[in-house]
Amino acid sequence: MIRKLKIYLDTSVISHLDAPDRPDWMADTHKLWELIKDGIYDVALSSVDFLELSRCSEVKQALLAGFLAQIKYQYIDVSGDILSTADRFVDLKILPMKSYLDCQHIAAALHSGCDIVVSWNFKHMVTIDTIRGAKVVTALENFKDIMICSPNMLIQRGFNNDNDAIS
């Protein structure tokens, strides 16, 4: 059976829909958003995304809410088992406790069956150590393997329509 890739968007992606200080990232995020609106990817967001977005200015929150209204997404409430999986990232020293929200993003993606976590966070999420650590957690917790990448990697893939689905 062929299906679309399911992607989890961490808050940095949504936030870069309005990031005039990073016009290159903002442009790539808008290209990804168009692919999402076109139905190329299935999308998941979590309560952590909305918690972090609530810390933005009211003007930015309103703007980003308008963007979110343009797409379909699965909402994941981060609690219970997801928090236990996030704890594994800290226990295994994949990420420090100060990055616990990042752990929750990855855990939410794992529990919702996502194929890819998409992030602009090159300090904690899109790193070799976190990517390798996620593979350890997937093996220990019996989740399917997950990738972590930046939006620009997905937009390159998204324009190659021969590879839009996986088995």
C-alpha positions in Angstrom: 0.0 0.0 0.0 1.3 3.5 -0.9 0.8 6.3 1.5 2.0 9.9 2.0 4.8 10.7 4.4 3.5 11.9 7.8 5.5 14.8 9.1 5.6 16.4 12.5 6.2 20.1 12.5 8.0 21.5 15.6 7.3 25.1 16.6 10.4 26.5 14.8 8.8 25.6 11.5 5.5 27.3 12.2 7.3 30.3 13.7 9.4 30.8 10.6 6.3 31.5 8.5 6.9 35.0 9.9 10.6 35.4 10.4 11.9 38.6 8.6 15.2 38.2 10.4 15.7 34.9 8.5 14.3 35.5 5.0 16.0 32.4 3.6 14.4 30.1 6.2 11.1 32.0 5.9 11.0 31.5 2.1 11.8 27.8 2.5 9.1 27.4 5.2 6.5 29.1 2.8 7.5 26.6 0.1 6.9 23.7 2.5 3.6 25.2 3.6 2.5 25.2 -0.1 3.4 21.6 -0.4 1.4 20.8 2.8 -1.6 22.8 1.5 -1.4 20.8 -1.7 -1.7 17.6 0.3 1.8 16.3 -0.4 2.3 15.5 3.3 0.1 14.5 6.2 0.9 16.7 9.2 0.9 16.3 12.9 1.1 19.1 15.5 1.1 18.8 19.3 0.0 20.6 22.4 3.7 21.6 22.8 3.6 23.5 19.5 0.6 25.5 20.7 2.2 26.1 24.2 5.3 27.5 22.5 3.3 29.6 20.0 1.3 31.1 22.9 4.6 32.7 24.0 4.7 34.8 20.8 3.4 38.3 20.6 -0.4 38.6 20.0 0.2 39.9 16.5 2.4 37.0 15.6 0.0 34.5 17.2 -2.8 35.8 15.1 -0.8 35.7 11.9 0.4 32.1 12.6 -3.2 31.0 13.5 -4.2 32.2 10.1 -1.5 29.9 8.5 -2.6 27.0 10.7 -6.2 27.4 9.5 -5.0 26.8 6.0 -3.9 23.2 6.6 -5.3 19.9 7.9 -3.3 18.3 10.8 -3.6 15.7 13.5 -3.5 17.2 17.0 -1.6 15.3 19.6 -2.1 16.0 23.3 1.3 15.5 25.0 0.7 13.5 28.2 1.1 10.0 29.7 3.1 7.7 27.5 4.4 10.5 25.3 5.9 12.1 28.4 7.4 8.8 29.4 9.1 8.5 26.0 10.3 12.1 26.3 11.8 11.1 29.6 13.9 8.4 27.9 15.6 11.1 25.8 16.7 12.8 29.0 17.5 9.5 30.9 19.7 8.4 28.0 21.4 11.8 27.8 20.3 12.3 24.2 19.1 15.8 25.2 19.4 17.6 28.5 16.4 18.5 30.7 16.6 22.1 29.5 15.6 20.7 26.1 12.6 18.8 27.5 10.1 20.4 25.1 12.2 19.2 22.2 12.1 15.7 23.7 8.3 16.1 23.8 8.2 17.1 20.2 10.1 14.0 19.1 8.1 11.7 21.4 4.8 13.1 20.1 6.0 12.4 16.6 7.0 8.8 17.5 3.7 8.1 19.2 1.6 9.4 16.3 3.5 7.3 13.7 5.2 10.2 11.9 7.9 9.4 9.4 9.8 12.7 9.9 10.2 15.5 12.5 10.7 18.8 10.7 12.6 21.5 12.5 14.8 24.6 12.1 16.4 23.8 15.5 19.9 23.0 14.6 21.1 23.4 18.2 19.1 20.5 19.7 16.9 18.7 17.1 18.5 18.5 13.7 21.8 17.2 15.0 23.7 13.9 14.4 23.5 13.1 18.2 19.7 13.7 18.4 19.1 11.8 15.2 21.2 8.9 16.4 19.6 9.1 19.8 16.1 8.9 18.3 17.1 5.7 16.6 18.1 4.3 20.0 14.7 5.3 21.5 12.8 3.8 18.5 14.6 0.5 19.0 14.2 0.4 22.8 10.5 1.4 22.6 9.6 -0.5 19.5 8.6 2.5 17.4 9.1 2.7 13.7 12.3 4.5 12.6 11.9 8.3 12.3 14.0 10.9 10.5 14.7 14.5 11.7 15.4 17.1 9.1 15.0 20.7 8.1 12.2 22.1 5.9 14.6 22.7 3.0 15.3 19.0 2.8 11.6 18.3 2.4 10.9 21.0 -0.2 13.7 19.5 -2.4 11.9 16.2 -2.1 8.5 17.7 -2.5 9.2 18.9 -6.0 10.3 15.4 -7.1 6.8 14.0 -7.6 8.1 10.5 -8.5 8.9 10.0 -4.8 5.9 11.5 -3.1 4.7 8.3 -1.4 6.3 5.4 0.4 5.2 1.8 0.9 
